[in-house]
Amino acid sequence: MPSQNIDSIKTIFQSRLTTLEHLLKSAQTHFSDSESFLHKRIATDMLPFGTQVAFTCNQPRNFALWCNGKPMDNLDPDVTFLAQAYEHIANTKGLLSGINVEDEKLSELIRIDLGQDLYIEMFGHAYVNDFLIPNFYFHLVTAYDILRMAGVSIGKRDYMMHLVPFLKKA
């Protein structure tokens, strides 16, 4: 695996946030601009679609904040309006675009407070690969699954949009 750098991490987050935005637009079209789908969930003990949008954005958001020397700051998880969802995505992309730090940042130790007096300490590369990326994809896939379950006509191509520029015809 090629070594990761700040720019490659930003690219991954940016492109997948574009996918999240595409999924949101697909749902908006499917539900005829009704915002009801923001409350849909897979199971009663799981968080709704709107919260999945916020939690998906939290990962690149906190990456950008960390890169810029600012404390972690999660978004409000109670996303009940489309405007909020789109704003979360746009603001997160903006934070990513504003990162201006050297790759050495990935060698720094970071402390992640988990609540209940629990925390994790890890170096930046592990923070990205073992904490942020798995959480990011978990919430992105959950958002995708909620929409599929709700009948939105999306498929793997919608989820893997970042590969579309590489498609070739034989």
N, C-alpha and C positions, 0 to 999 in steps of 0.2 A: 504494500500500500504506500503510495507516495506520501511524503510528510505533509501534514496539514499546516497551513499558515492562516493568518487572520483573514486574508482576502478570500481564500477558498471556503472558509467557514461562513463568511458573509454571503458568498455566492449561493451556498447551499440553503441558508436561511431565506435569503431574498427570493430565490426561485420557488421554494416550497410555500412561502407566504403568497406568492402569485397563484399557486395552485389552490390554496385556501380561499383566496378571493374569487377564483373561478368557480369553486364549489358553492360558495355563497351566492354568486350570481345565478348559477344553475338552479339552486333551491328557490331563489327569488322568482325566477321565471316559472318554475314548476308550480309554485304556490300562488301564482298571480299576484305578486307583491304583498301577500299576507305575511305578517311576521310571526305567525303561529309556529312555524317550524323551529324557531329559536328555542322553544320550550320542549321540543321532542327529545326523547332519550331512549336508549336501548332497553334499559331495565330500571325499575323504580329506584334502586339504590345507586344508580349512576347519574352523573351530572348531565344536564341538558346540552344541546347543541351550542347555544350561546356561550355557555361556560367553557365548552371545548375550544371555541374560538379564542377566548381570553387566555386560556391555559396554553394553547399552541403559541400564541404571541409572547407569553411570559418568558419562554426559553430564549429566543433571540433578543428580546428586550433586556433581560438580565445579563446576557452576554455583552451587549453593547454598553450597558451601564458599568459593568465590571471593567471592560476595556477602557472606559473613560474615567475610571477611578471613582465612580459613584456607587452608593449602596444599592443592593437589590431592592426592587420596588414592583411588586406584582400588580397587575391591572385588576380593576373591579370585576369579579367573576359574574356578576349579575347583569349579563348582556341580554336585554329584552327588546332592543330596537335595532333594526338594520343599520341605522346611522352609527350606532355605537360599535357594531362589529366591523364595519368598514373603517371607522376611525382608528380602532385598535390596530388593524392591519397597516394602514397608512402611517400611523405614528411609529409603529415598530420598524417599518421599512426606513423611515426617516432616521431613526436612531442608528440603525445599521449603517446607513450611508454616511453618518457623521463619525464613524469610528476612524481614528487616526492614531494608531499605536503600532509599535514595532512587534514583530513576531515573538520577541523575547518574553512578551507578556504571558505567553502560553507556558512558560517555565516557572511562573510565580505560583506560590501557594495561595489557595483561596479557602476560606471558611464558609460553609453553607449551614446556616441555622435552620433546623428542621422543626423547631418548636418543642415543647415539653422538655426543655433543657438538653436536647439532642442536637448534635451538629456533626458535620463531615468536614475533614480537611483533606484537600487534594491539590495536585498541581494543575495548572491551566489545561494541559492536554487531556488529563483525566476528567476534569470538569466538563469539557466539551464532549468527549467521547463516551463517558460513562454516566453522565448526569443530564446534560442539556439535550443532546441528540436523541437518546432513548425517550425522554419525556416529551420532546417535540413531536416525534413520530407517533408516540402513543396517542396523544391528543388529536393530531391530524388524522390518523386512521380512525379514531373513534368518531370524529366529526363526519368523515366520509361514510362510515358504517351507519350512522344515524340517518343520513340522507338517503342512502340506499334502502334502508329498512322502511323509510317513509315514502318510498316510491319514486324518488328523483331519478331520472334517467341519466345516470353517470356510470362510467366503467373504468377499467384500469387505465385507459388512455387519459382520462380526466385526472386521475391520480398521479400519473407519470408524465405530466405535461412538460417537465423539464427535459425530456428526451425528444420531444417533437422536432426541435431544430436539427437533430441528427438523423431523422428518418430519410431513407433513400429508397428509390424505386428501382427494381431490377429491370 
